[in-house]
Amino acid sequence: MKTTSPIRTLTRLAVANRVSAVYLALVGGAMATAAAVPLFATSPDASLIWVWPALFTFPAFGFVAWLGEAGWGGNAPTWFLIGGIALSALIQSLALGTVWRTLRGRRDTRGRLTPAS
């Protein structure tokens, strides 16, 4: 029986399935849009577009926001918040991949559906 490394398994769960890929594309698109809008908008509220990537990653990003509040008193640096959004997206993508794999199950060598382990 061939075994795979834990890193490879985690990567497959976090990136290499349909559900995780769609989620990461959604968050990546929101981040690209949020980065581009302040460059072209003249409104003073253009930076509020960064709320959307944070909302797409909210359950995990809530912890990052709490850390930023605790560490910097509400003035967390931009690199921390953007890195927190990216890390939150990967954590939630891993959770989505795990749920997807569990719900789909696996097929054994004879083609029968078995529960995923």
C-alpha positions in Angstrom: 0.0 0.0 0.0 1.4 3.4 -1.0 1.4 6.1 1.6 1.6 9.8 1.0 3.2 12.4 3.2 1.1 14.5 5.5 2.1 17.7 3.7 1.0 16.3 0.4 -2.3 15.3 1.9 -2.9 18.7 3.5 -2.0 20.4 0.2 -4.5 18.3 -1.7 -7.2 19.1 0.9 -6.5 22.8 0.9 -5.9 23.4 -2.8 -6.4 20.5 -5.1 -10.2 20.0 -5.1 -13.0 21.8 -6.7 -14.6 23.3 -3.6 -11.3 24.7 -2.2 -10.2 26.0 -5.6 -13.5 27.9 -6.1 -13.2 29.3 -2.6 -9.6 30.4 -3.1 -10.5 31.9 -6.4 -13.3 33.9 -4.8 -11.0 35.2 -2.0 -8.2 35.9 -4.5 -10.5 37.8 -6.8 -11.8 39.8 -3.8 -8.2 40.6 -2.8 -7.2 41.6 -6.4 -10.3 43.9 -6.6 -9.6 45.4 -3.2 -6.0 46.1 -4.2 -7.1 47.7 -7.6 -10.1 49.8 -6.5 -8.1 52.4 -4.4 -5.7 52.9 -7.3 -8.5 54.1 -9.6 -11.2 55.4 -7.3 -11.3 59.0 -6.2 -13.7 58.5 -3.3 -12.3 58.7 0.2 -14.1 55.5 1.1 -12.3 53.4 -1.6 -10.3 51.6 1.1 -13.5 50.2 2.6 -13.5 47.6 -0.2 -11.0 45.6 2.0 -14.0 44.6 4.1 -15.1 42.0 1.4 -12.0 39.8 1.6 -12.1 39.9 5.4 -15.8 38.9 5.3 -15.1 36.0 2.9 -12.6 34.7 5.4 -14.5 35.8 8.5 -14.6 32.9 10.9 -10.8 32.5 10.8 -10.1 36.1 10.2 -11.9 37.0 13.4 -9.0 35.5 15.3 -6.5 37.5 13.2 -8.4 40.7 13.9 -8.4 40.0 17.6 -4.6 39.4 17.5 -4.2 42.7 15.7 -6.3 44.5 18.3 -4.4 42.9 21.1 -0.9 43.4 19.6 -1.2 46.8 18.1 -4.2 48.4 19.8 -6.3 48.6 16.6 -3.5 49.9 14.4 -2.3 46.6 13.0 0.1 47.0 10.0 -1.2 46.3 6.5 1.1 43.3 6.0 -0.4 41.7 9.1 -4.0 42.1 7.9 -3.3 41.0 4.3 -1.2 38.0 5.5 -4.0 37.2 8.0 -6.6 37.2 5.2 -4.4 34.9 3.1 -3.7 32.5 6.0 -7.4 32.5 7.0 -8.3 31.6 3.4 -5.9 28.7 3.5 -7.2 27.4 6.8 -10.8 27.6 5.7 -9.9 26.1 2.3 -8.4 23.1 4.2 -11.6 22.8 6.3 -13.7 22.9 3.1 -11.5 20.3 1.5 -11.8 18.0 4.5 -15.6 18.4 4.5 -15.8 17.8 0.8 -13.6 14.6 1.0 -15.7 13.3 3.9 -19.0 13.9 2.2 -17.8 12.3 -1.1 -16.2 9.3 0.5 -13.7 7.2 -1.4 -14.0 4.3 -3.8 -12.1 1.2 -3.0 -10.3 -0.9 -5.6 -13.5 -2.7 -6.6 -15.4 0.5 -7.3 -17.6 0.4 -4.1 -18.0 3.6 -2.1 -16.4 3.5 1.3 -16.3 6.2 4.1 -13.3 8.5 3.9 -10.7 8.1 6.7 
